[in-house]
Structures are given as C-alpha cells and as structure tokens.
Amino acid sequence: MTTLKVPDMTCGHCKAAVENAIHGLDAAAAVAVDLATHTVRIETAKVPTAAILAALDEAGYPATQG
C-alpha cells in the first residue's frame, strides 16, 4: 500500500483525474481518494511509487509520499 499527499486535489474532477492517471499505469490498482485529507491510497504491486508520482505530476497533481 502506498499513501500519497496530493495538496492540489480539491474536487470531484481532481479525484477523477488522479484516479485516471493511476489507472493508466495499472488498470487493476485499488485507489482510494480522500479529498478532505488530500490523500490517495494505492494498492498495486506492479507500479513503482516513482512512476505513480511522475504520472500524477504529468496530470497536473504533484504529490509526495506520506
């Protein structure tokens, strides 16, 4: 399980964009977005965290671990 902080994520559109960026790397990944705490929990064994961070940054949602 990976937990990321995504401070720029504030609405339903943001949630969908973050989910789509992650699912673009691993369609089967379990993604739980919490807009209130600006966190994303991801369960995938296939994708390194660095790749997820890069995909989110490319989508316009820079993230950090934690």
C-alpha positions in Angstrom: 0.0 0.0 0.0 1.3 3.4 -0.9 -0.1 6.7 0.6 0.5 9.9 -1.2 -0.3 13.5 -0.3 -1.9 15.5 -3.2 -2.4 19.0 -1.9 -3.9 20.4 -5.2 -6.7 17.9 -5.2 -9.9 19.7 -4.1 -13.0 18.5 -6.1 -14.6 15.6 -7.9 -12.8 16.4 -11.2 -9.5 16.3 -9.4 -10.4 12.9 -7.9 -11.3 11.5 -11.3 -8.1 12.9 -12.9 -5.9 11.4 -10.1 -7.7 8.0 -10.4 -7.3 8.0 -14.2 -3.6 8.8 -14.0 -3.0 5.9 -11.7 -5.3 3.5 -13.6 -3.4 4.5 -16.8 -0.4 2.8 -15.2 -2.2 -0.2 -13.7 -5.9 -0.6 -14.5 -6.4 -3.1 -11.7 -4.9 -0.9 -9.0 -7.1 -0.2 -6.0 -7.3 3.6 -5.5 -8.9 5.3 -2.5 -9.0 9.1 -2.8 -9.8 11.3 0.3 -10.5 14.8 -0.7 -10.8 16.0 2.9 -7.2 15.0 3.8 -5.8 15.4 0.2 -4.5 11.8 0.3 -4.5 8.9 -2.1 -4.0 5.3 -1.0 -2.9 2.9 -3.8 -2.6 -0.8 -3.7 -0.6 -2.2 -6.6 2.4 -4.5 -6.8 3.1 -3.7 -10.4 4.0 0.0 -10.4 6.9 1.7 -8.6 6.0 4.7 -6.5 8.2 6.9 -8.6 6.2 6.1 -11.7 2.9 7.0 -9.9 4.4 10.3 -8.7 5.5 11.1 -12.3 2.1 10.2 -13.7 0.4 12.5 -11.2 2.8 15.3 -11.9 2.1 15.0 -15.6 -1.6 15.1 -14.9 -1.1 18.4 -13.0 -1.4 17.0 -9.5 2.1 16.9 -7.9 2.2 14.5 -5.0 4.6 13.5 -2.2 4.9 10.3 -0.2 3.3 10.3 3.2 
